[in-house]
Amino acid sequence: MNRVDYLVRKGAYVVIVDGDSVAAIQGPGGYYFLPGGGIEENESDEETLIRELKEECDASVEILGLMGQATDFLFAAGEDRYFEKRGSFYLARFLTLPDKNLVWIPIPDASKLFRQEGHVWAIKQALEKRKA
């Protein structure tokens, strides 16, 4: 039996819903993920989100609250590495509109287009909060 070593990667992500669509970034493998990314050393979740949103789509956000955490286990072929991705997910809204890289995914398509189940879970959580 082969042993798999997972590299832990912590991240912070935002869920931004507009009507029946959710904000997303398309990754290099063609799959989608929520805006945000890996937390750097000594960086808070909020600092990560500010930096990542600026880098990814040149936008700023208001963080409305933590929805929860989820962990995904996956293999990244481009890095030839297994990852344990520990994500913190926040409900947010744009303060400045993105001017690059951001796409709007119809919510019913999210489970097919997002590779990480934690991201799909976070979208469902955001929809539940909207209904409440």
Secondary structure, 3 states (H helix, E strand, C coil): CCCCCEEEEEEEEEECEECCEEEEEECCCCCEECCEEECCCCCCHHHHHHHHHHHHHCCEEEEEEEEEEEEEEEEECCCCEEEEEEEEEEEEEEEECCCCCEEEEEHHHHHHHECCHHHHHHHHHHHHHHHC
